[in-house]
Amino acid sequence: MVRLPNIKKIGASLFASNIGSGHFVGLAGTAAAGGIVIGGFEWNALVMVVILGWIFVPIYVKAGVVTMPEYLRKRFGGDRIRIYLSVLSLLLYVFTKISADMFSGAIFIQQAMGINIYIAIVMLLSITALYTVTGGLAAVIYTDTLQTIIMLIGSFILMGFAFYEVGGYENFVAKYKVAIPSLVTYDNITVPEKCYLPRSDAFHLFRDPITGDMPWPGLIFGLTIIALWYWCTDQVIVQRCLSAKNMSHVKAGCIMCGYLKLLPMFLMVFPGMISRILYTEEIACVVPSKCKEYCGTEVGCTNIAYPKMVINLMPDGLRGLMLSVMLASLMSSLTSIFNSASTLFTMDIYTKFRKRASEKELMIAGRVFIIFLIGVSIAWVPILQSAQSGQLFDYMQSITSYLGPPIASVFFLGVFVKRVNEQGAFWGLIIGLLIGLSRMITEFAYGTGSCVKPSNCPKIICGVHYLYFAIILFATSCIIVLAVSFMTNPIADKHLYRLCWSLRNSTEEREDLDANDWVAEEVPEKEDDDNEEDLSFCKKAYNWFCGFENTKAPKLSEEEKKALEEKMTDTSETPLWRNVVNINGIILLAVAVFCHGYFA
């Protein structure tokens, strides 16, 4: 039977793990600059969560995996793909998640309290790290649910204030079109009109494929490739689904998350555009010296659109509530990333060097690694501050477009094409990574520039929109994977049972690739001198703080191990709830089509 609290927990946790302060700052900021098209990034998720819950999670559950690199190891064998994916995932956490969340949260605190941005970062990280270290994934999931409620309540209140201030939706549309800054010249230079005039297609999702700032083919196909990587192969998201009680819970949680993803258009995108109406001179500034004065960076101040409205528009009590919203979303996102990064590092990298590491050693190693990630992410903040014309959300999506498509191609082909083998997957990943890095490094070397001061990066490299680049990179990676796979030996079916779509319902026993190389080395038992009754108070407090257990896990018999494995890999559903979630999945897809069509 499906229990509603479990569905709410999974759905709210998926949504809260995805929606961080980067969305509040980034979505609203890009919307202030370019209109509603950025909301299409959120509505694309309505389709992707269905693909996640109905296609990918059942495969992962049947495979009996805990991490995504572990799935690739079982699917292809060998170590190199598993380690490659773990390292790249950790790099993506630094470039697109931890640093972006820290920066966006610090912007809000800086605007609200007037403190130095790096002091704000350290303060927020200290609080977040504290309950990341003392808690685990279960604690994060439960706090996610509460934080989601806080975020939604505060955002709805702010949206109401914003629309009241501009006089309703019709006035909002009319006023946005004339939200033009008065200062458009400096040092005898007149800024081009395209840099400060609101776009004529600001209220359209689908824009010109050549001249549009977000071309519609890229929004449909390029974005779906990025979303495939994020929603269906990312450890943070998939880990939530794998913690569900059964497949009906997974699907219902995905559906709930999909409906929640309808909200950012109204709670973040529209308020960001209204902020440009209310504070035009600051949000739409184009003169570098003035922008530096308003927000601390010369490339633009759209990132302060949401914080500015919270500070100036809301009364004191509600302003405090919104501060809580930003803190909650920041900590929700960061704790999810910290726990998932720790899992990837300890299970997929650290154990390669310390195969006989104890549980306590793995726990300490994971938490030390979190501190290292934080330090690297703080060092990256100044770089992202001026990237993509100062628009945080565009920066995040562009990095994903350069590094994510090769991973998406390998997972996609690994699930649907059983002929794909380890050699093809590896070289597809490596060559795809080199192509993506060449674009990313070149772009950062020349600087992304701004509308007022464009970059000198060659058009043949940087002139291709990042969503188009994602399509090209995905197609190239797929071609390489398939070509190399068909030129080399296939993997026998006995190694692929329940690992790919065509063999998902096989009941035959699977023989894992390289099974002999991955036999767990059992650490010999030794007497533990630290018996519970002999521990000092300080030792007990230390163990409690770090989550160490003095009790030993019970040993399972072979029959018990087999029964536990069967339970963990069970994807069966009761007919009633299977039909209920399937119907709701179809309704969710219909809602996605309607929303895109209505605002097209």
N, C-alpha and C positions, 0 to 999 in steps of 0.2 A: 504493500500500500504506500502511496506517495504522501508524505507528511509535508504540509504547507510550510512550517518553519524551516525545514531543510532546503526547500526550494528557494525561499526568500534569502536564506543565508548564502547559497551558491550564487544566485542571480545578483544580489546586492554586492557580494564580494567581487564578482567579475566586473561589474560596473565601476565600483570604487577603485579597484586595482587599475583600471584603464583611465578613469577620470581623475587626474591629479591637478595640482595648482598650475601645471603647464597648460592644461586646457583652459582654465579660467583666464589666465594671462594670454596664452598664445592664440586661442580661438577668438577671443574678444578683440585682441589686437589686430589680427589679420582681417577680421570682419570690419573693423573700423577703417582699414585701408582699402579693402577690395570688395566688401559686400558679403552676400549670403553663401557664396560658392564654397567657402570653407566648411560650412555645415554639411556639405555632401560627404566629407570625410567621416562624419559621425553616422550618417544614414546608410553608408555602405556597410556598416557593421550589422545592420539588420539582416543582410544576406549572409554575411560571414559567420555569424553565430550559429545559423542553421547548418552551414557546412561543417562547422566545428563539432556541434553536438550530434549530427546524424552520420557523418562520414569519418572524421579523424579520431574523435575520442573512442568510438567503438573499436577501431583498429588498435589504438594504444592500450586499451583495457585488455583486449584479447591477447596482445603481445606480452602483457604482464610487466610493463616498464614503469619506472618512476620518473626518469628524466628523458628529455628529447634526444640527447646524445646516446643514451642507452638504447633507444629504439633504433637509431641508425646503426649501432653496433650489432644488434640482433639481425637487422635487415640485411646489412652488407658484410658484416664481419670486419676483423681488423681493428686497429687502434686509431689510425690516423684521422678518419672522418670524425669519430667521437671527440677526439682531442681538438681537432680543428673547430668543430662547432662550439665546443665549450669555451675555447679561447675567444672566438669571434663574438659569441653571445655576451661574454663579459666585457669586451671592447664596446659593443653596442650599448650595454648598460651605462658605461662611462660617458660615451659621446651623446647619447640621445635620451637617457632616462634620468640617471642620478644628477648629472650636471644641470640638465634642463629643469628638473623639479626643484633643485636647490635654488637656481637662479630665479625662477618664477616666484617661488615662495618668498625669497629674499626681497624681490621687487615690491611685493605687497607689504611686507613688514617695513621696508625702507620708506615707502610712501606714507604708511600709517603712523610710524613712530619717529621718522626722521633720523634713524641711526645708520651707521655705515653698513653697506651691503654685505661685507664679509663677516662683520660681527653678527648680523642677522643669520647668515648661513651657519656659523658655528653654534649659535644658540639653538636653532631648529634641529640641527643634526645631533646635538647632545641629548635633547629630549627623545628624538626618534631612536637613536642608538640604544638608549637605556631600555626601552621596552622591547626593542628587537632582540637584545642580548638576553633579557630575562624571560622572554616569551618565545613562542614558536609560531608555526603556521596556523595552528588552531586558534591561538589568541588573536592573530592578525585577522582571521576570517570573522571572528565574532565582533572585533572592534570595527571592521569594515562596515558591517551592517548598521551600527549606530552612526558612524560617520557619514554614511550615505544619506541617512535620514536628515542629519544636520545640514549637509550640503544642499539637499533638495529644498528644505524649508527656507533656508537663507536665500537661495537663488530665486525661488518663487517670489519672495517678498521684495527682493531687489528689482526683479523684472516688473512687478506691479508699480513700484515707485518710478521706474524708468519710463514706462508707458504713460503714467499719469503726468509726468513732467513734460512730455512732448505732445500730449493731447490725443493719444490713441494711435492705432496702426496707420490710418490714412495720413495723419499729420507727420508721423514718423517717416513714411516713404517720401513725402514732399520735402520735409526739412533736411533729410539726409542728402538729397540731390543738390542742395545749396550750402552744404557745410564746407565752406571754402576759407582757408586762413587768409588773413589780410596782409601778412608780411611774406612776400614771395620774391624779394630781391635782396642781394647782399654783395658788397664789393663790386658794384657796377655789373653784377650778373643777375639776369632774370631767369628764374627757375622755369623750366618747361611746364606747360599746362598739365601734361599727363601726370606730373609728379604730385599735384595738389588738388586737381579737380576730382570729385567722386566719379567713379566709372559709370558710364551710361547703362551698362549691363549689371549693375550692382545687385539687382533683385532677381537675377537669373542664375540657375544652377549650371546650365549647359552653355558654354561660351565658345567663341570662334576657335576652331582647331589650330589656326595659325597665329592670330593676333591676341587671342585670349590669354589672360594671366593664368588661368587654370583651364586649358583646352579640354573639351568634353570627351574626346577619345582617351585622354590621359586620366580623366576623372573616373571613367567607367572601367577601362582595362588596366591602366598603370596602377591606379589605386587598389584595385582588386588583388593585384600581385603583391603589393606591399601588405595589404590586409591579410592575405593568405599566410605570409610569414608571421605577422603579429598575432592574429587570432588563432591560428591552427598549429603553429609550431613553436611559439614562444613559451618558455618555461613558466613564466609568471602566470599566464592565462591558463595554460593546460593543467598546471598543478592544482588550480581551483577545481576544475572539472574532475580530476582524478581523485579528489577527496570526497566526492559525492557518494551517497549510499548505493545507488544503482543507476542504470541508464535512464530511467524515467526522470530521476532527479536531475541528471545532467541536462537532458533536453529541456525540461521545464525551467531550469535555472538559466539556460541559454536564451530561452524565449523571454523570460523576465528581463534579462540584460538587454535584449534587443528592443523591447518596448521602452526601457529606460534611456536607450541611446537616441530615441526620438527627441528627448528633452533639450540637449545642448543647443540645438538651433534656436530655441526660444529662451533658454536660460543664460546663454553665453554669447551667441552670435548677435542676436538682436540687441541686447544691452550694450555690446561693444560698439555697434553702429550708432546707438543712441548717445553713447559717451562722446563720439565725434561731434554730434549735434550740440551737445551741452558745453563741451570744452574744446571747441574747434581749434583755437590758437595753439593749444598744447598738444592735443592728440594728432592733429594734422600738420604739425610744424614741418617745414622743409628747409629752413635756414639753419645750417649746422650749428652756429653759435647759440641760437635760441634753443635748439633741441638739447644741446649740452646743458644749458641752464635748467631746462624743464625736467629732464630725466637722466642726465649723466652720460648720454651717448649722442654722437653727432649724426648718426644714420637715420634716426627717427624715434618717435616716442609712442607709437601705437601700442607698445607692450603695457603702458600704464593705463590703458583705457578702462579696464575693469576696476583696478584698485582706486583710480581717481574717482569713479562714480560712487564706489562704496564710501570713501572718506568724505566726499562733499555732499552726497545726496541723502544718506541715511542718518537717522538720529542716533544718539550715543549708544543706547542699548542694543539696537539692531546692528550698529557698526561693530560692536563687540561680538555679536553672533556671527557676522560675516568673517571676522578675524578668525573665529573658531572654525568656520567652514574651510578657510584656506589652510589653517594649520592641520585640520583633520585630513583634508585631501592630500596635503603634502606628506604627512606621516603615513597615511594609508598606502600611497604609491611607493614611498621609500622603503617601508617595512616589507612590502611584497617583494621588491627588488632585492633587498638585502638578504632575505631568507632564501630566495631562489638562487641568487648568486652564490651564497654560501653552500647550498646543496650542489650546484654545478661544480664548484671548486673542489669540495671535499670528496664527492663521489666519482668525479670524472677526471680530475687532475691529481689531487694530492695522493689518492690511493695508488696511483701508478708509481709513485716514489716511495710510499710507505704502505706496503701491502698488508702489513701486520699491525697497522695503527689501531689503537683501542678507541672505543666510542668517545671517551673523554678527550683523547688527543684530537680526534676529528672535530669535536665540538669547539675546542679551543682554536684549532687551525682555521675553521670557518669564520670565527668571530674576529680573529686577527686580520684575516683577509678582508672583511668588511671595512675595517679601519683603513687598510691600504686603498681600497676602492674610493673611499671618501676623500682621501688626500689627493688622488689623481683627478677626481672629478672637480674638486675646488680649483685645481690648477688650470682646468679646461674652461672654467667659467668666463674669463676675459675674452676668449676666442669666440665663443658662441654669442657674446653680448653684442658684437658688431656684425654678425653673419646674416645673410639674406635680408639686407636692408633693415636690420633690427627686428625682423618679424620672427619670433621664437618658433611658432608652429611650422612655418615654412622651413626653417633650419632643421627641425626634428624630422620632418618628412623627407627632406632632401638627403640627409645622411642615410636614412632607411632605404631610400631608392638606390643608393650607391652600393650598399652592403647586403641588403636583404634578399634581392631576387635570386641569387644563386642558391641560397638555402631553401627558398620557396620551391625552386625547380626540383631540387633533389628530393624533398619530401613529397611533392606532387607526383613525380615520376616513380618514386619508391613505393608509394601506395598503389598507384594505378597501372604501372607497367612492371610486371614481374621479371621481364627480361633484363632490366637495369641491374648492373652489378657494381661491385666496389670500385673497380678501376674507372668506370664511367662516372660514377658519383664523385669520386675524389678529384678527377681532373676537371670536371664541370665546376666544382667548388673553387678549385685553385685558380683556374683561368678566369672565372667570373669574378673572383675577388680581386685579381690583378687589374681587370678592366675597371671595376668599380673604384678601387683605390686610385687608379690613374686619374679618373675624373675628380675624385674628392680632393686629392693632394694638389692637383693643378688649380682647382677652384680656390682652395685656401692659400696657395702660394701667391696667386694674383690678387686675392681678396674678392669677396662677392660684390663689393661696392654697394651703391644705392642708386636710386633714380636720378638724384642730383649729381652724384659723382660715380658714373658707371665704372665697372671693372674693365681692365685691359685684357682680360682672359680671351684667348682666341675663340671666335664664334663657333668654329667647328667642334670645339670641346664643350664650352660653357653655354653656347647658344641653344643647345637642345634642352627643352624643359625637363626637369627631373622626373616627371611622370612618364614622359616619352622615353627617357633614358632607362627607366625601370622596365618598360616593355622590351626594349632592345636587349637589355642585359639578361632578362628572363629567357627570351627566345634563344639568345646565344648560348646561355648555360644549358638549356634543354637540348639543343642541337649537339653540343659537345658530349653531354651525358649519354645521349642515345647513340651517337656515332661510335664513341669509344666502347660502349657496352656491347654493341652488335659486332664489333671487331675482336672482342675477347670472349672468353668462355662464360656461359650463363651459370647462374646459381641453381642448383638442383631444387626441385619442389620440396624435398624433405626438410630443407632449411627455411622454407618460406611459409609454412602452414600458419595461418592467422596473422601474418605480417603484411599482406597485401590484399587488395580488395577482392580479387578473383578467388583467393583461397581463404577468405575471412571465416567461412563457416566449416572449415575442415576440422574433423575430430581426431585426426591422426596425430601421434606424438611428434613434436617438432625436435629436430636435432640442431641445436644452436651452432652457428658457425664459430670456429675457434673456441669451442666449449672447453677444450683442455687447457687453453691459455687463461681461462677466466674462472677456474675453480677457486672458490674462496678459501683462503688460507685461514685455518682456524687458529686463533691465538690460544696458546695453552693456558689452561686455567691455573691460577695461583691463589694462594690464600691472601685475602685482602685484610691487611692489618687494620684498616680503618673501619672496623665494625661500628654500626650505628651508635651502640651504647658507649663506645670508647672515644668517640669524636668530641673534640672541644666545641664550645659554643661558636667560636670564630670559624672553625672548619665547617660546622653545620651551616652557618650563615653563608659562607663562601659557596658551598655546594648548592644551596637553595638559590642563590643569586644567579649562578651559572647554569642551573637546570640539571646538575649531575644527580644521578640516582645511585645509592649505595646497594640497592637490591638488585640481584642478578635476574636477568630475563629467564623464564622457565624454558627448559629444553623440550623441543617438540619431537615426537616420534615421526617416522617416515609417513605413516598414515595421516597424522595430524598436519604435517607439512603439505601433503598432497591435497587434503581437504581445504586448507587455507588458500593454496594456490588456485584451486578451482573456484573458490568463492571470490577471490580478488580478480579473476579473469572472466567472471560471469557477466554477460551482457543481455541476459534474458529480461523480458518485461511482461507484466500481466497484460492481456489483450485490451482491457478497458483503458488503462492509462497509456498504453502505446497508441491507441486511436486518438485519445484526448490530446496528447502532445503532438502527434502528427498533424491533426487538424489545426491546432494552434500555430504550428510551424508554417503551414500553408497560408494562414491568415496573416502572419507576420511578413511573409514574402510579398503578399498582395499589398499590405500597408507600405512597404518599401517602394514598390512600383508606383503606387498612387502619389506618395510624397515627392518622388523624383519628377513625375509627370506634372504635378500641380505647379511646382516651382521651376520647371524647365525653362 
